[in-house]
Amino acid sequence: MTIEAKHSTEPESMQPHMKIAESWSCLNAWLQSMPDAIPGGLNAPASDDEIQILEGALGVKLPEDFITSLKTHGGQVDQDGVCFEGESLLDVKGILNEWTCWREIVVDGLFDGMTSDPDDGVKDDWFNLKWIPITKNGMGDCLCIDLDPAPGGTVGQVVRMLHDDDRRERVAASFEEWLCRMVMDITGLDVEEQQK
């Protein structure tokens, strides 16, 4: 079964769900027979030092599920290779580079007075410095971990940031949920069947 990687209307507690380790284990097993599915493959784990430096540069504490993921695979090797719905999964350096680009635009005041059209639980900023990019598509768009949600949102939810569109879609309640959906989408895995 292929799952659309959109925000489901199904209650989050009722959705099929895998933990970070399970998602990566399933994807890694599938990649053994489909090694070209992720261009360049996946990186080795990010080190504690790399994660600490990243958090210091961003001025945030990253969610535990995302840290767990970085400690399994620190993004994908080819930062321009697409896989996750036409986007590449950023490594530690890529996360900081993308965030720094957005930060410079914010600091320069180019977004002053601009608001977005967000889903419930997402602030109406054009870009928020507590949105941490985790993917890029090469056209200025990214998915971000939202560490500053609006009322009704959750810290760590995943938000789609479009550079030339005011929509701000809440695509998952957490990175763990997003990764699970991506693995189901890529591999065709049915989590309900897997967990029986």
Salt bridges, closest charged atoms under 4 A:
GLU12 OE2 - ARG170 NH1 3.22
ASP48 OD1 - LYS71 NZ 3.00
GLU55 OE2 - LYS61 NZ 3.59
GLU64 OE2 - LYS61 NZ 3.67
ASP80 OD1 - LYS136 NZ 3.38
GLU85 OE1 - ARG160 NH2 3.70
GLU87 OE2 - ARG160 NH1 3.25
ASP119 OD1 - ARG167 NH2 3.09
ASP141 OD1 - HIS163 ND1 2.77
ASP148 OD1 - LYS123 NZ 2.90
ASP164 OD2 - HIS163 NE2 3.83
GLU169 OE1 - ARG160 NE 3.46
GLU176 OE1 - HIS17 NE2 2.88
GLU176 OE1 - LYS19 NZ 3.95
GLU177 OE2 - ARG181 NH2 2.25
GLU193 OE2 - LYS196 NZ 3.20
